[in-house]
Amino acid sequence: MKHFLSLAETPTTEIEAYLDKAIALKKERQEKGYNEPILHGKTLAMIFQKPSLRTRVSFETGMLHLGGHALYLSPEEIRIGKRESAADIARVLSGYVDGIMARTFDHQHILDLAEYATVPVINALSDYSHPCQVMGDFLTIIEHQGKLEGLKLAYVGDGNNVAVSLLMGSMKMGLHFTIATPPDYALSEEDIQRANALVEGNVANINITYNPQEAVKDADIVYTDTWVSMGHKDEYRKRLDTFPPYQVNDELVALAKPDCIVMHCLPAHRGQEITNSVADGKNSVIFQQTANRLHAQKGILALLIN
């Protein structure tokens, strides 16, 4: 049984296969106006603990494009870990559907679903990682830069779940990963060590800094995310006082390569982690990036559930 839980656990050959399938499905829909219904008769259960725009719409639309059906299960219906254990939910849903997608707070819920399900489980987001987001990001980078290996990706902001998945994915796919965070918001040493162990004969490396100007120098990709993620609202004021030096603005982007692309996984808090002039500027690929979530996830669905 194959699952899609994190990029660290997904073999490089499988990441490449998902991306290749995403590219093929996107091209097919652009050329034909539709995708062949390769998931006809298949059903995906979508478990949500967190509210969502992109995740729900992209997965539900992706299943529709491929001829399948998606069921939205709200936090009130499931209450994973409270009303019912993740293990029991996994076993129940495995008797009804062909795949389970979950967007949770606790990463352990993702792991428990995968342990007890007899159908594929997809991590659509947890507090620890966000691999589906990064698959869409990689598809976007390939479209704009023509490759992944050898590029410099500079992440500026909070060392959160997106940063973890970008780090792990970069080591798998050969990108140079540089991250600039405030000292109290850096990636853990455990994650850095884990990522270093993933390098597979390519030139990928990791650079850790607290200086955003140093991080973005000569970068091919400049990436940021919200300073205050869901689950950190109690730190709102502290974070807003800490992160302003890490804002992605015109002055910072000017230090990267002239043809760099600027990325943000959305939702964006304009005027905080990113300025309007950058989000809507000539280097921004933010909305192509979010659109590619659909195609990247279709690639995952097609190979996991078919």
Sequence and secondary structure as in RCSB ss.txt:
>XXXX:A:sequence
MKHFLSLAETPTTEIEAYLDKAIALKKERQEKGYNEPILHGKTLAMIFQKPSLRTRVSFETGMLHLGGHALYLSP
EEIRIGKRESAADIARVLSGYVDGIMARTFDHQHILDLAEYATVPVINALSDYSHPCQVMGDFLTIIEHQGKLEG
LKLAYVGDGNNVAVSLLMGSMKMGLHFTIATPPDYALSEEDIQRANALVEGNVANINITYNPQEAVKDADIVYTD
TWVSMGHKDEYRKRLDTFPPYQVNDELVALAKPDCIVMHCLPAHRGQEITNSVADGKNSVIFQQTANRLHAQKGI
LALLIN
>XXXX:A:secstr
   B  TTTS HHHHHHHHHHHHHHHHHHHHHSS   TTTT EEEEEESS  SHHHHHHHHHHHHTT EEEEE H
HHH BTTTB HHHHHHHHHTT SEEEEE S HHHHHHHHHH SS EEEEE SS  HHHHHHHHHHHHHHHS STT
 EEEEES   HHHHHHHHHHHHHT EEEEE  GGG   HHHHHHHHTT  SS   EEEES HHHHHTT SEEEE 
 SS TT GGGHHHHHHHSGGG B HHHHTTS TT EEEE S   BTTTB HHHHTSTTB HHHHHHHHHHHHHHH
HHHHH 
